[in-house]
Amino acid sequence: MSESGGGPLRVLRRVGRRRGGGKKIAVVVDGPNMLRRDVGVDLEEISERLQRFGSCRIKVVVLDKKAPEKLVEAVVNAGYKTVISPGKVEVDFSIAAMEAIGDKKIDAIALVTRSAAYVSLVYKAKEAGKEVIVVGAEPGFSVALKKAADSYLVLPTESAQAVRK
């Protein structure tokens, strides 16, 4: 080993702050439902808010085939993998969620959506022993989805800020 400044040169591993018991989280985002101008949700804020539960190991945004190139670029720049759905976004969202549910290295699933259509995914994840966090926004955040999850987060939105002004 080479020496630097009299002591051995060491390679230090970055240790992230793990909150919420150090759970490994998979985040799956319903792009067309959450990444709309009228909702105005920020992907980086989602990642930051989920840190209190653990570390986000898998981050996926499912988009439809009409997604603008700038949106795809913004998703990638926020550190998320993009999945462009050639058909129904609901199908590809469910597949991405089920892959995460089946991953033994993942402790918790964060479903970022407002739609009650995904309540059955919440139950499937719980059956597999995963903690489920639902992240949504108003208006239209499903009450059934919130109640089915172990935890839920309501994000601030552009439309909510407009109402407060």
C-alpha positions as CSV (number, residue, x, y, z in Angstrom):
1,M,0.0,0.0,0.0
2,S,1.3,3.5,-0.8
3,E,1.7,6.0,1.9
4,S,0.3,9.5,2.0
5,G,1.3,12.0,4.7
6,G,3.1,9.4,6.8
7,G,0.1,7.1,7.1
8,P,-1.3,4.3,4.9
9,L,-3.6,5.4,2.1
10,R,-7.1,4.2,2.8
11,V,-10.1,3.8,0.7
12,L,-13.1,5.0,2.7
13,R,-16.6,3.7,2.0
14,R,-19.3,6.3,2.2
15,V,-21.8,5.3,4.8
16,G,-25.2,6.8,4.2
17,R,-27.5,7.9,7.0
18,R,-30.0,5.2,7.5
19,R,-33.1,6.2,9.3
20,G,-36.1,4.2,10.1
21,G,-34.2,1.1,11.0
22,G,-32.1,1.0,7.9
23,K,-34.7,-0.6,5.7
24,K,-34.0,-1.0,2.0
25,I,-36.8,0.6,0.0
26,A,-38.0,0.1,-3.6
27,V,-39.7,3.2,-5.0
28,V,-42.1,2.8,-7.9
29,V,-43.7,6.0,-9.3
30,D,-46.8,6.2,-11.4
31,G,-45.5,8.9,-13.7
32,P,-48.6,9.9,-15.6
33,N,-50.6,10.2,-12.3
34,M,-47.9,12.0,-10.2
35,L,-45.6,13.8,-12.6
36,R,-48.2,16.2,-14.0
37,R,-47.9,19.9,-14.2
38,D,-51.1,20.4,-12.2
39,V,-49.7,18.2,-9.4
40,G,-46.1,19.3,-9.5
41,V,-44.5,16.5,-7.5
42,D,-40.7,16.6,-7.1
43,L,-38.9,13.2,-7.4
44,E,-36.0,14.4,-5.3
45,E,-38.4,15.4,-2.5
46,I,-39.9,11.9,-2.6
47,S,-36.4,10.4,-2.1
48,E,-35.7,12.8,0.8
49,R,-38.9,12.1,2.6
50,L,-38.5,8.4,2.3
51,Q,-35.1,8.6,4.0
52,R,-36.8,8.6,7.3
53,F,-37.9,5.0,6.6
54,G,-34.6,3.8,5.2
55,S,-32.5,4.0,2.0
56,C,-34.0,3.9,-1.5
57,R,-32.2,1.1,-3.3
58,I,-34.5,0.8,-6.3
59,K,-36.1,3.9,-7.8
60,V,-38.3,3.4,-10.9
61,V,-40.6,5.8,-12.7
62,V,-43.1,4.3,-15.1
63,L,-44.0,6.7,-18.0
64,D,-46.3,6.3,-21.0
65,K,-45.0,6.3,-24.5
66,K,-46.0,9.9,-25.1
67,A,-43.8,11.2,-22.3
68,P,-41.8,14.2,-23.4
69,E,-38.0,13.8,-23.7
70,K,-37.5,16.6,-21.1
71,L,-39.5,14.6,-18.6
72,V,-37.5,11.5,-19.2
73,E,-34.3,13.5,-18.8
74,A,-35.5,15.0,-15.5
75,V,-36.4,11.6,-14.2
76,V,-32.9,10.2,-15.0
77,N,-31.3,13.4,-13.5
78,A,-33.2,12.7,-10.3
79,G,-31.6,9.3,-10.0
80,Y,-34.6,7.2,-11.1
81,K,-34.7,4.5,-13.8
82,T,-37.3,5.1,-16.4
83,V,-39.6,2.4,-17.8
84,I,-41.5,3.6,-20.9
85,S,-44.7,1.6,-21.1
86,P,-45.7,0.6,-24.7
87,G,-49.2,0.0,-23.6
88,K,-51.0,0.5,-20.3
89,V,-49.0,2.2,-17.6
90,E,-50.9,0.3,-14.9
91,V,-49.6,-3.0,-16.2
92,D,-45.9,-1.9,-16.2
93,F,-46.3,-0.2,-12.9
94,S,-47.7,-3.4,-11.4
95,I,-44.9,-5.5,-13.0
96,A,-42.2,-3.1,-11.5
97,A,-43.9,-3.3,-8.1
98,M,-44.1,-7.1,-8.2
99,E,-40.4,-7.4,-9.2
100,A,-39.6,-5.3,-6.1
101,I,-41.9,-7.3,-3.9
102,G,-40.2,-10.5,-5.0
103,D,-36.7,-9.1,-4.3
104,K,-35.4,-10.6,-1.0
105,K,-33.0,-7.7,-0.5
106,I,-35.9,-5.2,-0.3
107,D,-37.7,-4.6,3.1
108,A,-40.2,-2.0,2.0
109,I,-42.1,-0.8,-1.1
110,A,-43.0,2.8,-1.6
111,L,-45.8,3.1,-4.2
112,V,-46.0,6.7,-5.5
113,T,-49.5,7.1,-6.8
114,R,-52.9,8.5,-6.0
115,S,-54.9,5.7,-7.6
116,A,-57.1,3.2,-5.7
117,A,-56.4,0.7,-8.6
118,Y,-53.2,-0.3,-6.8
119,V,-54.8,-1.4,-3.5
120,S,-54.4,-5.0,-4.4
121,L,-50.6,-4.4,-4.9
122,V,-50.5,-3.1,-1.3
123,Y,-52.1,-6.3,0.0
124,K,-49.8,-8.5,-2.2
125,A,-46.7,-6.7,-0.8
126,K,-47.9,-7.1,2.8
127,E,-48.5,-10.9,2.1
128,A,-44.9,-11.1,1.0
129,G,-43.8,-9.5,4.3
130,K,-42.9,-6.1,2.9
131,E,-43.7,-2.8,4.6
132,V,-45.8,-0.6,2.4
133,I,-45.5,3.1,2.2
134,V,-47.9,5.0,-0.1
135,V,-46.8,8.4,-1.3
136,G,-49.4,10.6,-2.9
137,A,-50.8,14.1,-3.4
138,E,-54.0,15.9,-3.3
139,P,-56.4,16.2,-5.0
140,G,-57.5,12.7,-5.6
141,F,-55.3,10.7,-3.2
142,S,-57.3,7.5,-2.6
143,V,-58.5,7.0,1.0
144,A,-58.6,3.2,0.4
145,L,-54.9,3.3,-0.7
146,K,-53.9,5.3,2.4
147,K,-55.8,2.9,4.7
148,A,-54.4,-0.2,3.1
149,A,-50.8,1.0,3.5
150,D,-48.6,0.7,6.6
151,S,-47.7,4.4,6.2
152,Y,-48.5,7.1,3.8
153,L,-47.0,10.5,2.9
154,V,-48.9,13.4,1.4
155,L,-46.7,15.5,-0.8
156,P,-47.2,19.3,-1.3
157,T,-48.4,20.1,-4.8
158,E,-48.5,23.0,-7.1
159,S,-52.4,22.9,-7.0
160,A,-52.4,22.8,-3.2
161,Q,-50.1,25.8,-3.0
162,A,-52.3,27.7,-5.4
163,V,-55.3,27.1,-3.1
164,R,-53.4,28.3,-0.1
165,K,-52.5,31.7,-1.7
